[in-house]
């Protein structure tokens, strides 16, 4: 079974600021939960995989976010320099 986490950044007007960042990971399928003896271990595996995937996709989105911020500020710096000249 696969878990897919997809994150996009949007402006106030709902327009996409960055393209979607998607991460897909394998998680235990429903049949892996065979009974009370294995439930805790299987759920722990699912939970750890999900948390690692969430952290990974958030790291990638944050890099895009900061990269966009740097580009935006670099553009502003150029405008400020032109106005001062």
N, CA, C and O atoms as a Maestro MAE file, in Angstrom:
{
 s_m_m2io_version
 :::
 2.0.0
}

f_m_ct {
 s_m_title
 :::
 protein
 m_atom[340] {
  # First column is atom index #
  i_m_mmod_type
  r_m_x_coord
  r_m_y_coord
  r_m_z_coord
  i_m_residue_number
  s_m_chain_name
  s_m_pdb_residue_name
  s_m_pdb_atom_name
  i_m_atomic_number
  :::
  1 25 0.855 -1.158 0.000 1 A "UNK " " N  " 7
  2 3 0.000 0.000 0.000 1 A "UNK " " CA " 6
  3 2 0.905 1.225 0.000 1 A "UNK " " C  " 6
  4 15 1.985 1.201 0.590 1 A "UNK " " O  " 8
  5 25 0.480 2.267 -0.641 2 A "UNK " " N  " 7
  6 3 1.252 3.504 -0.743 2 A "UNK " " CA " 6
  7 2 0.531 4.642 -0.022 2 A "UNK " " C  " 6
  8 15 -0.697 4.720 -0.003 2 A "UNK " " O  " 8
  9 25 1.333 5.511 0.564 3 A "UNK " " N  " 7
  10 3 0.816 6.762 1.126 3 A "UNK " " CA " 6
  11 2 1.454 7.868 0.304 3 A "UNK " " C  " 6
  12 15 2.669 7.889 0.108 3 A "UNK " " O  " 8
  13 25 0.635 8.774 -0.169 4 A "UNK " " N  " 7
  14 3 1.136 9.898 -0.949 4 A "UNK " " CA " 6
  15 2 0.775 11.184 -0.225 4 A "UNK " " C  " 6
  16 15 -0.390 11.446 0.071 4 A "UNK " " O  " 8
  17 25 1.805 11.982 0.054 5 A "UNK " " N  " 7
  18 3 1.606 13.281 0.691 5 A "UNK " " CA " 6
  19 2 1.938 14.337 -0.350 5 A "UNK " " C  " 6
  20 15 3.018 14.321 -0.941 5 A "UNK " " O  " 8
  21 25 1.003 15.254 -0.571 6 A "UNK " " N  " 7
  22 3 1.171 16.285 -1.592 6 A "UNK " " CA " 6
  23 2 0.922 17.644 -0.938 6 A "UNK " " C  " 6
  24 15 -0.102 17.860 -0.289 6 A "UNK " " O  " 8
  25 25 1.884 18.559 -1.123 7 A "UNK " " N  " 7
  26 3 1.782 19.878 -0.511 7 A "UNK " " CA " 6
  27 2 2.001 20.932 -1.583 7 A "UNK " " C  " 6
  28 15 2.922 20.824 -2.394 7 A "UNK " " O  " 8
  29 25 1.154 21.950 -1.584 8 A "UNK " " N  " 7
  30 3 1.339 23.093 -2.466 8 A "UNK " " CA " 6
  31 2 1.233 24.365 -1.639 8 A "UNK " " C  " 6
  32 15 0.535 24.409 -0.626 8 A "UNK " " O  " 8
  33 25 1.932 25.390 -2.082 9 A "UNK " " N  " 7
  34 3 1.830 26.708 -1.458 9 A "UNK " " CA " 6
  35 2 0.952 27.576 -2.346 9 A "UNK " " C  " 6
  36 15 1.099 27.580 -3.568 9 A "UNK " " O  " 8
  37 25 0.037 28.312 -1.719 10 A "UNK " " N  " 7
  38 3 -0.909 29.149 -2.450 10 A "UNK " " CA " 6
  39 2 -0.899 30.568 -1.902 10 A "UNK " " C  " 6
  40 15 -0.676 30.786 -0.711 10 A "UNK " " O  " 8
  41 25 -1.145 31.536 -2.793 11 A "UNK " " N  " 7
  42 3 -1.345 32.923 -2.383 11 A "UNK " " CA " 6
  43 2 -2.736 33.086 -1.789 11 A "UNK " " C  " 6
  44 15 -3.534 32.149 -1.787 11 A "UNK " " O  " 8
  45 25 -3.018 34.284 -1.284 12 A "UNK " " N  " 7
  46 3 -4.341 34.579 -0.714 12 A "UNK " " CA " 6
  47 2 -5.456 34.342 -1.739 12 A "UNK " " C  " 6
  48 15 -6.565 33.950 -1.376 12 A "UNK " " O  " 8
  49 25 -5.157 34.580 -3.016 13 A "UNK " " N  " 7
  50 3 -6.169 34.400 -4.063 13 A "UNK " " CA " 6
  51 2 -6.264 32.951 -4.544 13 A "UNK " " C  " 6
  52 15 -6.919 32.669 -5.547 13 A "UNK " " O  " 8
  53 25 -5.610 32.038 -3.830 14 A "UNK " " N  " 7
  54 3 -5.611 30.593 -4.101 14 A "UNK " " CA " 6
  55 2 -4.776 30.195 -5.314 14 A "UNK " " C  " 6
  56 15 -4.818 29.036 -5.725 14 A "UNK " " O  " 8
  57 25 -4.017 31.127 -5.899 15 A "UNK " " N  " 7
  58 3 -3.146 30.739 -7.002 15 A "UNK " " CA " 6
  59 2 -1.912 30.038 -6.431 15 A "UNK " " C  " 6
  60 15 -1.398 30.413 -5.377 15 A "UNK " " O  " 8
  61 25 -1.447 29.010 -7.154 16 A "UNK " " N  " 7
  62 3 -0.290 28.247 -6.698 16 A "UNK " " CA " 6
  63 2 0.969 29.085 -6.781 16 A "UNK " " C  " 6
  64 15 1.239 29.717 -7.803 16 A "UNK " " O  " 8
  65 25 1.735 29.088 -5.708 17 A "UNK " " N  " 7
  66 3 3.000 29.802 -5.664 17 A "UNK " " CA " 6
  67 2 4.132 28.881 -6.100 17 A "UNK " " C  " 6
  68 15 5.070 29.316 -6.768 17 A "UNK " " O  " 8
  69 25 4.045 27.625 -5.727 18 A "UNK " " N  " 7
  70 3 5.042 26.630 -6.125 18 A "UNK " " CA " 6
  71 2 4.309 25.426 -6.704 18 A "UNK " " C  " 6
  72 15 3.136 25.194 -6.414 18 A "UNK " " O  " 8
  73 25 5.017 24.677 -7.518 19 A "UNK " " N  " 7
  74 3 4.418 23.441 -7.992 19 A "UNK " " CA " 6
  75 2 4.327 22.477 -6.811 19 A "UNK " " C  " 6
  76 15 5.047 22.621 -5.822 19 A "UNK " " O  " 8
  77 25 3.449 21.510 -6.923 20 A "UNK " " N  " 7
  78 3 3.218 20.571 -5.832 20 A "UNK " " CA " 6
  79 2 4.480 19.778 -5.507 20 A "UNK " " C  " 6
  80 15 5.232 19.375 -6.395 20 A "UNK " " O  " 8
  81 25 4.685 19.570 -4.230 21 A "UNK " " N  " 7
  82 3 5.748 18.695 -3.748 21 A "UNK " " CA " 6
  83 2 5.063 17.423 -3.271 21 A "UNK " " C  " 6
  84 15 4.193 17.467 -2.402 21 A "UNK " " O  " 8
  85 25 5.452 16.306 -3.834 22 A "UNK " " N  " 7
  86 3 4.800 15.036 -3.525 22 A "UNK " " CA " 6
  87 2 5.840 14.030 -3.053 22 A "UNK " " C  " 6
  88 15 6.934 13.927 -3.608 22 A "UNK " " O  " 8
  89 25 5.473 13.301 -2.027 23 A "UNK " " N  " 7
  90 3 6.331 12.229 -1.532 23 A "UNK " " CA " 6
  91 2 5.454 10.994 -1.362 23 A "UNK " " C  " 6
  92 15 4.367 11.063 -0.788 23 A "UNK " " O  " 8
  93 25 5.931 9.885 -1.859 24 A "UNK " " N  " 7
  94 3 5.182 8.631 -1.773 24 A "UNK " " CA " 6
  95 2 6.026 7.605 -1.034 24 A "UNK " " C  " 6
  96 15 7.210 7.434 -1.323 24 A "UNK " " O  " 8
  97 25 5.405 6.927 -0.080 25 A "UNK " " N  " 7
  98 3 6.102 5.908 0.707 25 A "UNK " " CA " 6
  99 2 5.228 4.667 0.824 25 A "UNK " " C  " 6
  100 15 4.006 4.732 0.692 25 A "UNK " " O  " 8
  101 25 5.876 3.541 1.074 26 A "UNK " " N  " 7
  102 3 5.158 2.291 1.319 26 A "UNK " " CA " 6
  103 2 4.738 2.227 2.782 26 A "UNK " " C  " 6
  104 15 5.518 2.549 3.678 26 A "UNK " " O  " 8
  105 25 3.516 1.813 3.011 27 A "UNK " " N  " 7
  106 3 3.009 1.594 4.371 27 A "UNK " " CA " 6
  107 2 2.388 0.198 4.417 27 A "UNK " " C  " 6
  108 15 2.014 -0.352 3.381 27 A "UNK " " O  " 8
  109 25 2.279 -0.369 5.606 28 A "UNK " " N  " 7
  110 3 1.666 -1.698 5.709 28 A "UNK " " CA " 6
  111 2 0.231 -1.675 5.185 28 A "UNK " " C  " 6
  112 15 -0.516 -0.730 5.441 28 A "UNK " " O  " 8
  113 25 -0.146 -2.720 4.452 29 A "UNK " " N  " 7
  114 3 -1.529 -2.793 3.988 29 A "UNK " " CA " 6
  115 2 -2.422 -3.331 5.112 29 A "UNK " " C  " 6
  116 15 -1.939 -3.750 6.163 29 A "UNK " " O  " 8
  117 25 -3.703 -3.308 4.870 30 A "UNK " " N  " 7
  118 3 -4.661 -3.689 5.910 30 A "UNK " " CA " 6
  119 2 -4.458 -5.127 6.396 30 A "UNK " " C  " 6
  120 15 -4.705 -5.439 7.560 30 A "UNK " " O  " 8
  121 25 -4.009 -5.987 5.498 31 A "UNK " " N  " 7
  122 3 -3.812 -7.391 5.861 31 A "UNK " " CA " 6
  123 2 -2.664 -7.576 6.857 31 A "UNK " " C  " 6
  124 15 -2.583 -8.607 7.524 31 A "UNK " " O  " 8
  125 25 -1.779 -6.584 6.958 32 A "UNK " " N  " 7
  126 3 -0.664 -6.685 7.915 32 A "UNK " " CA " 6
  127 2 -1.153 -6.637 9.360 32 A "UNK " " C  " 6
  128 15 -0.470 -7.101 10.273 32 A "UNK " " O  " 8
  129 25 -2.324 -6.080 9.555 33 A "UNK " " N  " 7
  130 3 -2.918 -6.011 10.899 33 A "UNK " " CA " 6
  131 2 -3.668 -7.316 11.129 33 A "UNK " " C  " 6
  132 15 -4.892 -7.372 11.014 33 A "UNK " " O  " 8
  133 25 -2.916 -8.363 11.456 34 A "UNK " " N  " 7
  134 3 -3.504 -9.705 11.533 34 A "UNK " " CA " 6
  135 2 -4.153 -10.028 12.864 34 A "UNK " " C  " 6
  136 15 -4.891 -11.007 12.967 34 A "UNK " " O  " 8
  137 25 -3.899 -9.239 13.866 35 A "UNK " " N  " 7
  138 3 -4.496 -9.533 15.158 35 A "UNK " " CA " 6
  139 2 -3.895 -8.669 16.241 35 A "UNK " " C  " 6
  140 15 -3.002 -7.863 15.981 35 A "UNK " " O  " 8
  141 25 -4.380 -8.835 17.448 36 A "UNK " " N  " 7
  142 3 -3.930 -8.000 18.554 36 A "UNK " " CA " 6
  143 2 -2.442 -8.136 18.860 36 A "UNK " " C  " 6
  144 15 -1.827 -7.205 19.381 36 A "UNK " " O  " 8
  145 25 -1.865 -9.284 18.541 37 A "UNK " " N  " 7
  146 3 -0.443 -9.497 18.832 37 A "UNK " " CA " 6
  147 2 0.468 -8.669 17.922 37 A "UNK " " C  " 6
  148 15 1.579 -8.316 18.319 37 A "UNK " " O  " 8
  149 25 0.019 -8.362 16.731 38 A "UNK " " N  " 7
  150 3 0.859 -7.636 15.772 38 A "UNK " " CA " 6
  151 2 0.402 -6.200 15.547 38 A "UNK " " C  " 6
  152 15 1.092 -5.426 14.883 38 A "UNK " " O  " 8
  153 25 -0.749 -5.842 16.091 39 A "UNK " " N  " 7
  154 3 -1.285 -4.511 15.817 39 A "UNK " " CA " 6
  155 2 -0.315 -3.407 16.222 39 A "UNK " " C  " 6
  156 15 -0.040 -2.514 15.422 39 A "UNK " " O  " 8
  157 25 0.204 -3.448 17.434 40 A "UNK " " N  " 7
  158 3 1.093 -2.396 17.935 40 A "UNK " " CA " 6
  159 2 2.336 -2.232 17.089 40 A "UNK " " C  " 6
  160 15 2.714 -1.107 16.761 40 A "UNK " " O  " 8
  161 25 2.976 -3.325 16.729 41 A "UNK " " N  " 7
  162 3 4.197 -3.281 15.930 41 A "UNK " " CA " 6
  163 2 3.896 -2.759 14.523 41 A "UNK " " C  " 6
  164 15 4.640 -1.932 13.996 41 A "UNK " " O  " 8
  165 25 2.826 -3.230 13.927 42 A "UNK " " N  " 7
  166 3 2.469 -2.808 12.569 42 A "UNK " " CA " 6
  167 2 2.071 -1.338 12.560 42 A "UNK " " C  " 6
  168 15 2.463 -0.593 11.661 42 A "UNK " " O  " 8
  169 25 1.301 -0.921 13.545 43 A "UNK " " N  " 7
  170 3 0.893 0.478 13.605 43 A "UNK " " CA " 6
  171 2 2.109 1.378 13.834 43 A "UNK " " C  " 6
  172 15 2.200 2.458 13.250 43 A "UNK " " O  " 8
  173 25 3.024 0.943 14.667 44 A "UNK " " N  " 7
  174 3 4.245 1.717 14.910 44 A "UNK " " CA " 6
  175 2 5.026 1.901 13.598 44 A "UNK " " C  " 6
  176 15 5.526 2.989 13.313 44 A "UNK " " O  " 8
  177 25 5.123 0.833 12.812 45 A "UNK " " N  " 7
  178 3 5.801 0.911 11.520 45 A "UNK " " CA " 6
  179 2 5.090 1.925 10.620 45 A "UNK " " C  " 6
  180 15 5.741 2.758 9.989 45 A "UNK " " O  " 8
  181 25 3.776 1.856 10.561 46 A "UNK " " N  " 7
  182 3 2.981 2.805 9.765 46 A "UNK " " CA " 6
  183 2 3.215 4.240 10.244 46 A "UNK " " C  " 6
  184 15 3.461 5.141 9.442 46 A "UNK " " O  " 8
  185 25 3.134 4.433 11.547 47 A "UNK " " N  " 7
  186 3 3.258 5.767 12.122 47 A "UNK " " CA " 6
  187 2 4.646 6.359 11.866 47 A "UNK " " C  " 6
  188 15 4.758 7.528 11.497 47 A "UNK " " O  " 8
  189 25 5.697 5.570 12.057 48 A "UNK " " N  " 7
  190 3 7.055 6.058 11.826 48 A "UNK " " CA " 6
  191 2 7.265 6.442 10.363 48 A "UNK " " C  " 6
  192 15 7.860 7.478 10.066 48 A "UNK " " O  " 8
  193 25 6.784 5.618 9.470 49 A "UNK " " N  " 7
  194 3 6.902 5.905 8.044 49 A "UNK " " CA " 6
  195 2 6.157 7.185 7.690 49 A "UNK " " C  " 6
  196 15 6.665 8.016 6.938 49 A "UNK " " O  " 8
  197 25 4.958 7.341 8.229 50 A "UNK " " N  " 7
  198 3 4.159 8.542 7.953 50 A "UNK " " CA " 6
  199 2 4.839 9.800 8.499 50 A "UNK " " C  " 6
  200 15 4.867 10.827 7.821 50 A "UNK " " O  " 8
  201 25 5.375 9.732 9.693 51 A "UNK " " N  " 7
  202 3 6.047 10.889 10.281 51 A "UNK " " CA " 6
  203 2 7.310 11.271 9.503 51 A "UNK " " C  " 6
  204 15 7.575 12.451 9.278 51 A "UNK " " O  " 8
  205 25 8.073 10.274 9.100 52 A "UNK " " N  " 7
  206 3 9.273 10.549 8.304 52 A "UNK " " CA " 6
  207 2 8.902 11.154 6.957 52 A "UNK " " C  " 6
  208 15 9.588 12.057 6.478 52 A "UNK " " O  " 8
  209 25 7.832 10.674 6.342 53 A "UNK " " N  " 7
  210 3 7.371 11.219 5.063 53 A "UNK " " CA " 6
  211 2 6.902 12.661 5.237 53 A "UNK " " C  " 6
  212 15 7.227 13.525 4.422 53 A "UNK " " O  " 8
  213 25 6.149 12.917 6.285 54 A "UNK " " N  " 7
  214 3 5.681 14.278 6.554 54 A "UNK " " CA " 6
  215 2 6.859 15.224 6.739 54 A "UNK " " C  " 6
  216 15 6.879 16.319 6.177 54 A "UNK " " O  " 8
  217 25 7.832 14.801 7.520 55 A "UNK " " N  " 7
  218 3 9.008 15.640 7.750 55 A "UNK " " CA " 6
  219 2 9.771 15.885 6.451 55 A "UNK " " C  " 6
  220 15 10.235 16.996 6.198 55 A "UNK " " O  " 8
  221 25 9.896 14.855 5.641 56 A "UNK " " N  " 7
  222 3 10.611 14.992 4.376 56 A "UNK " " CA " 6
  223 2 9.927 15.942 3.413 56 A "UNK " " C  " 6
  224 15 10.581 16.776 2.786 56 A "UNK " " O  " 8
  225 25 8.614 15.820 3.292 57 A "UNK " " N  " 7
  226 3 7.891 16.694 2.363 57 A "UNK " " CA " 6
  227 2 7.880 18.130 2.887 57 A "UNK " " C  " 6
  228 15 7.943 19.070 2.095 57 A "UNK " " O  " 8
  229 25 7.803 18.312 4.182 58 A "UNK " " N  " 7
  230 3 7.833 19.666 4.741 58 A "UNK " " CA " 6
  231 2 9.202 20.304 4.562 58 A "UNK " " C  " 6
  232 15 9.293 21.511 4.340 58 A "UNK " " O  " 8
  233 25 10.252 19.526 4.654 59 A "UNK " " N  " 7
  234 3 11.591 20.053 4.413 59 A "UNK " " CA " 6
  235 2 11.714 20.527 2.960 59 A "UNK " " C  " 6
  236 15 12.246 21.605 2.696 59 A "UNK " " O  " 8
  237 25 11.221 19.718 2.028 60 A "UNK " " N  " 7
  238 3 11.285 20.084 0.609 60 A "UNK " " CA " 6
  239 2 10.442 21.327 0.321 60 A "UNK " " C  " 6
  240 15 10.873 22.201 -0.432 60 A "UNK " " O  " 8
  241 25 9.256 21.416 0.907 61 A "UNK " " N  " 7
  242 3 8.387 22.582 0.696 61 A "UNK " " CA " 6
  243 2 9.026 23.830 1.308 61 A "UNK " " C  " 6
  244 15 8.963 24.911 0.723 61 A "UNK " " O  " 8
  245 25 9.626 23.684 2.459 62 A "UNK " " N  " 7
  246 3 10.274 24.827 3.107 62 A "UNK " " CA " 6
  247 2 11.428 25.337 2.262 62 A "UNK " " C  " 6
  248 15 11.635 26.547 2.169 62 A "UNK " " O  " 8
  249 25 12.184 24.438 1.645 63 A "UNK " " N  " 7
  250 3 13.261 24.864 0.744 63 A "UNK " " CA " 6
  251 2 12.703 25.671 -0.425 63 A "UNK " " C  " 6
  252 15 13.281 26.687 -0.813 63 A "UNK " " O  " 8
  253 25 11.585 25.221 -0.985 64 A "UNK " " N  " 7
  254 3 10.945 25.966 -2.077 64 A "UNK " " CA " 6
  255 2 10.464 27.326 -1.584 64 A "UNK " " C  " 6
  256 15 10.619 28.337 -2.268 64 A "UNK " " O  " 8
  257 25 9.881 27.338 -0.395 65 A "UNK " " N  " 7
  258 3 9.354 28.577 0.186 65 A "UNK " " CA " 6
  259 2 10.475 29.591 0.397 65 A "UNK " " C  " 6
  260 15 10.354 30.749 -0.002 65 A "UNK " " O  " 8
  261 25 11.557 29.153 1.021 66 A "UNK " " N  " 7
  262 3 12.691 30.041 1.281 66 A "UNK " " CA " 6
  263 2 13.327 30.476 -0.038 66 A "UNK " " C  " 6
  264 15 13.720 31.633 -0.185 66 A "UNK " " O  " 8
  265 25 13.430 29.555 -0.998 67 A "UNK " " N  " 7
  266 3 13.966 29.907 -2.306 67 A "UNK " " CA " 6
  267 2 13.135 30.979 -2.985 67 A "UNK " " C  " 6
  268 15 13.686 31.888 -3.605 67 A "UNK " " O  " 8
  269 25 11.819 30.887 -2.876 68 A "UNK " " N  " 7
  270 3 10.937 31.905 -3.436 68 A "UNK " " CA " 6
  271 2 11.093 33.230 -2.725 68 A "UNK " " C  " 6
  272 15 11.034 34.284 -3.357 68 A "UNK " " O  " 8
  273 25 11.287 33.191 -1.440 69 A "UNK " " N  " 7
  274 3 11.481 34.399 -0.648 69 A "UNK " " CA " 6
  275 2 12.776 35.095 -1.052 69 A "UNK " " C  " 6
  276 15 12.819 36.318 -1.183 69 A "UNK " " O  " 8
  277 25 13.828 34.305 -1.247 70 A "UNK " " N  " 7
  278 3 15.112 34.860 -1.654 70 A "UNK " " CA " 6
  279 2 14.988 35.518 -3.027 70 A "UNK " " C  " 6
  280 15 15.490 36.623 -3.236 70 A "UNK " " O  " 8
  281 25 14.317 34.836 -3.966 71 A "UNK " " N  " 7
  282 3 14.137 35.397 -5.300 71 A "UNK " " CA " 6
  283 2 13.348 36.707 -5.245 71 A "UNK " " C  " 6
  284 15 13.692 37.680 -5.915 71 A "UNK " " O  " 8
  285 25 12.294 36.716 -4.441 72 A "UNK " " N  " 7
  286 3 11.455 37.910 -4.323 72 A "UNK " " CA " 6
  287 2 12.260 39.064 -3.739 72 A "UNK " " C  " 6
  288 15 12.179 40.187 -4.237 72 A "UNK " " O  " 8
  289 25 13.027 38.804 -2.702 73 A "UNK " " N  " 7
  290 3 13.837 39.848 -2.080 73 A "UNK " " CA " 6
  291 2 14.967 40.296 -2.994 73 A "UNK " " C  " 6
  292 15 15.329 41.472 -2.989 73 A "UNK " " O  " 8
  293 25 15.533 39.381 -3.780 74 A "UNK " " N  " 7
  294 3 16.587 39.751 -4.726 74 A "UNK " " CA " 6
  295 2 16.012 40.706 -5.763 74 A "UNK " " C  " 6
  296 15 16.682 41.654 -6.171 74 A "UNK " " O  " 8
  297 25 14.778 40.463 -6.190 75 A "UNK " " N  " 7
  298 3 14.116 41.360 -7.133 75 A "UNK " " CA " 6
  299 2 13.876 42.726 -6.528 75 A "UNK " " C  " 6
  300 15 14.041 43.742 -7.204 75 A "UNK " " O  " 8
  301 25 13.493 42.764 -5.278 76 A "UNK " " N  " 7
  302 3 13.266 44.039 -4.581 76 A "UNK " " CA " 6
  303 2 14.570 44.813 -4.432 76 A "UNK " " C  " 6
  304 15 14.588 46.031 -4.603 76 A "UNK " " O  " 8
  305 25 15.661 44.118 -4.114 77 A "UNK " " N  " 7
  306 3 16.961 44.779 -3.966 77 A "UNK " " CA " 6
  307 2 17.367 45.438 -5.273 77 A "UNK " " C  " 6
  308 15 17.901 46.547 -5.263 77 A "UNK " " O  " 8
  309 25 17.123 44.778 -6.396 78 A "UNK " " N  " 7
  310 3 17.454 45.347 -7.691 78 A "UNK " " CA " 6
  311 2 16.637 46.585 -7.977 78 A "UNK " " C  " 6
  312 15 17.157 47.563 -8.513 78 A "UNK " " O  " 8
  313 25 15.344 46.556 -7.622 79 A "UNK " " N  " 7
  314 3 14.482 47.730 -7.814 79 A "UNK " " CA " 6
  315 2 14.950 48.883 -6.952 79 A "UNK " " C  " 6
  316 15 14.968 50.029 -7.400 79 A "UNK " " O  " 8
  317 25 15.331 48.590 -5.713 80 A "UNK " " N  " 7
  318 3 15.797 49.647 -4.784 80 A "UNK " " CA " 6
  319 2 17.065 50.269 -5.306 80 A "UNK " " C  " 6
  320 15 17.209 51.491 -5.260 80 A "UNK " " O  " 8
  321 25 17.996 49.470 -5.803 81 A "UNK " " N  " 7
  322 3 19.253 50.007 -6.337 81 A "UNK " " CA " 6
  323 2 18.996 50.899 -7.558 81 A "UNK " " C  " 6
  324 15 19.615 51.953 -7.700 81 A "UNK " " O  " 8
  325 25 18.087 50.475 -8.432 82 A "UNK " " N  " 7
  326 3 17.779 51.278 -9.617 82 A "UNK " " CA " 6
  327 2 17.160 52.609 -9.228 82 A "UNK " " C  " 6
  328 15 17.465 53.634 -9.837 82 A "UNK " " O  " 8
  329 25 16.291 52.607 -8.215 83 A "UNK " " N  " 7
  330 3 15.632 53.849 -7.785 83 A "UNK " " CA " 6
  331 2 16.627 54.818 -7.165 83 A "UNK " " C  " 6
  332 15 16.481 56.031 -7.313 83 A "UNK " " O  " 8
  333 25 17.639 54.299 -6.471 84 A "UNK " " N  " 7
  334 3 18.623 55.158 -5.807 84 A "UNK " " CA " 6
  335 2 19.560 55.795 -6.803 84 A "UNK " " C  " 6
  336 15 20.096 56.871 -6.537 84 A "UNK " " O  " 8
  337 25 19.775 55.165 -7.942 85 A "UNK " " N  " 7
  338 3 20.756 55.688 -8.920 85 A "UNK " " CA " 6
  339 2 20.262 56.874 -9.647 85 A "UNK " " C  " 6
  340 15 20.970 57.419 -10.494 85 A "UNK " " O  " 8
  :::
 }
 m_bond[339] {
  # First column is bond index #
  i_m_from
  i_m_to
  i_m_order
  :::
  1 1 2 1
  2 2 3 1
  3 3 4 2
  4 3 5 1
  5 5 6 1
  6 6 7 1
  7 7 8 2
  8 7 9 1
  9 9 10 1
  10 10 11 1
  11 11 12 2
  12 11 13 1
  13 13 14 1
  14 14 15 1
  15 15 16 2
  16 15 17 1
  17 17 18 1
  18 18 19 1
  19 19 20 2
  20 19 21 1
  21 21 22 1
  22 22 23 1
  23 23 24 2
  24 23 25 1
  25 25 26 1
  26 26 27 1
  27 27 28 2
  28 27 29 1
  29 29 30 1
  30 30 31 1
  31 31 32 2
  32 31 33 1
  33 33 34 1
  34 34 35 1
  35 35 36 2
  36 35 37 1
  37 37 38 1
  38 38 39 1
  39 39 40 2
  40 39 41 1
  41 41 42 1
  42 42 43 1
  43 43 44 2
  44 43 45 1
  45 45 46 1
  46 46 47 1
  47 47 48 2
  48 47 49 1
  49 49 50 1
  50 50 51 1
  51 51 52 2
  52 51 53 1
  53 53 54 1
  54 54 55 1
  55 55 56 2
  56 55 57 1
  57 57 58 1
  58 58 59 1
  59 59 60 2
  60 59 61 1
  61 61 62 1
  62 62 63 1
  63 63 64 2
  64 63 65 1
  65 65 66 1
  66 66 67 1
  67 67 68 2
  68 67 69 1
  69 69 70 1
  70 70 71 1
  71 71 72 2
  72 71 73 1
  73 73 74 1
  74 74 75 1
  75 75 76 2
  76 75 77 1
  77 77 78 1
  78 78 79 1
  79 79 80 2
  80 79 81 1
  81 81 82 1
  82 82 83 1
  83 83 84 2
  84 83 85 1
  85 85 86 1
  86 86 87 1
  87 87 88 2
  88 87 89 1
  89 89 90 1
  90 90 91 1
  91 91 92 2
  92 91 93 1
  93 93 94 1
  94 94 95 1
  95 95 96 2
  96 95 97 1
  97 97 98 1
  98 98 99 1
  99 99 100 2
  100 99 101 1
  101 101 102 1
  102 102 103 1
  103 103 104 2
  104 103 105 1
  105 105 106 1
  106 106 107 1
  107 107 108 2
  108 107 109 1
  109 109 110 1
  110 110 111 1
  111 111 112 2
  112 111 113 1
  113 113 114 1
  114 114 115 1
  115 115 116 2
  116 115 117 1
  117 117 118 1
  118 118 119 1
  119 119 120 2
  120 119 121 1
  121 121 122 1
  122 122 123 1
  123 123 124 2
  124 123 125 1
  125 125 126 1
  126 126 127 1
  127 127 128 2
  128 127 129 1
  129 129 130 1
  130 130 131 1
  131 131 132 2
  132 131 133 1
  133 133 134 1
  134 134 135 1
  135 135 136 2
  136 135 137 1
  137 137 138 1
  138 138 139 1
  139 139 140 2
  140 139 141 1
  141 141 142 1
  142 142 143 1
  143 143 144 2
  144 143 145 1
  145 145 146 1
  146 146 147 1
  147 147 148 2
  148 147 149 1
  149 149 150 1
  150 150 151 1
  151 151 152 2
  152 151 153 1
  153 153 154 1
  154 154 155 1
  155 155 156 2
  156 155 157 1
  157 157 158 1
  158 158 159 1
  159 159 160 2
  160 159 161 1
  161 161 162 1
  162 162 163 1
  163 163 164 2
  164 163 165 1
  165 165 166 1
  166 166 167 1
  167 167 168 2
  168 167 169 1
  169 169 170 1
  170 170 171 1
  171 171 172 2
  172 171 173 1
  173 173 174 1
  174 174 175 1
  175 175 176 2
  176 175 177 1
  177 177 178 1
  178 178 179 1
  179 179 180 2
  180 179 181 1
  181 181 182 1
  182 182 183 1
  183 183 184 2
  184 183 185 1
  185 185 186 1
  186 186 187 1
  187 187 188 2
  188 187 189 1
  189 189 190 1
  190 190 191 1
  191 191 192 2
  192 191 193 1
  193 193 194 1
  194 194 195 1
  195 195 196 2
  196 195 197 1
  197 197 198 1
  198 198 199 1
  199 199 200 2
  200 199 201 1
  201 201 202 1
  202 202 203 1
  203 203 204 2
  204 203 205 1
  205 205 206 1
  206 206 207 1
  207 207 208 2
  208 207 209 1
  209 209 210 1
  210 210 211 1
  211 211 212 2
  212 211 213 1
  213 213 214 1
  214 214 215 1
  215 215 216 2
  216 215 217 1
  217 217 218 1
  218 218 219 1
  219 219 220 2
  220 219 221 1
  221 221 222 1
  222 222 223 1
  223 223 224 2
  224 223 225 1
  225 225 226 1
  226 226 227 1
  227 227 228 2
  228 227 229 1
  229 229 230 1
  230 230 231 1
  231 231 232 2
  232 231 233 1
  233 233 234 1
  234 234 235 1
  235 235 236 2
  236 235 237 1
  237 237 238 1
  238 238 239 1
  239 239 240 2
  240 239 241 1
  241 241 242 1
  242 242 243 1
  243 243 244 2
  244 243 245 1
  245 245 246 1
  246 246 247 1
  247 247 248 2
  248 247 249 1
  249 249 250 1
  250 250 251 1
  251 251 252 2
  252 251 253 1
  253 253 254 1
  254 254 255 1
  255 255 256 2
  256 255 257 1
  257 257 258 1
  258 258 259 1
  259 259 260 2
  260 259 261 1
  261 261 262 1
  262 262 263 1
  263 263 264 2
  264 263 265 1
  265 265 266 1
  266 266 267 1
  267 267 268 2
  268 267 269 1
  269 269 270 1
  270 270 271 1
  271 271 272 2
  272 271 273 1
  273 273 274 1
  274 274 275 1
  275 275 276 2
  276 275 277 1
  277 277 278 1
  278 278 279 1
  279 279 280 2
  280 279 281 1
  281 281 282 1
  282 282 283 1
  283 283 284 2
  284 283 285 1
  285 285 286 1
  286 286 287 1
  287 287 288 2
  288 287 289 1
  289 289 290 1
  290 290 291 1
  291 291 292 2
  292 291 293 1
  293 293 294 1
  294 294 295 1
  295 295 296 2
  296 295 297 1
  297 297 298 1
  298 298 299 1
  299 299 300 2
  300 299 301 1
  301 301 302 1
  302 302 303 1
  303 303 304 2
  304 303 305 1
  305 305 306 1
  306 306 307 1
  307 307 308 2
  308 307 309 1
  309 309 310 1
  310 310 311 1
  311 311 312 2
  312 311 313 1
  313 313 314 1
  314 314 315 1
  315 315 316 2
  316 315 317 1
  317 317 318 1
  318 318 319 1
  319 319 320 2
  320 319 321 1
  321 321 322 1
  322 322 323 1
  323 323 324 2
  324 323 325 1
  325 325 326 1
  326 326 327 1
  327 327 328 2
  328 327 329 1
  329 329 330 1
  330 330 331 1
  331 331 332 2
  332 331 333 1
  333 333 334 1
  334 334 335 1
  335 335 336 2
  336 335 337 1
  337 337 338 1
  338 338 339 1
  339 339 340 2
  :::
 }
}
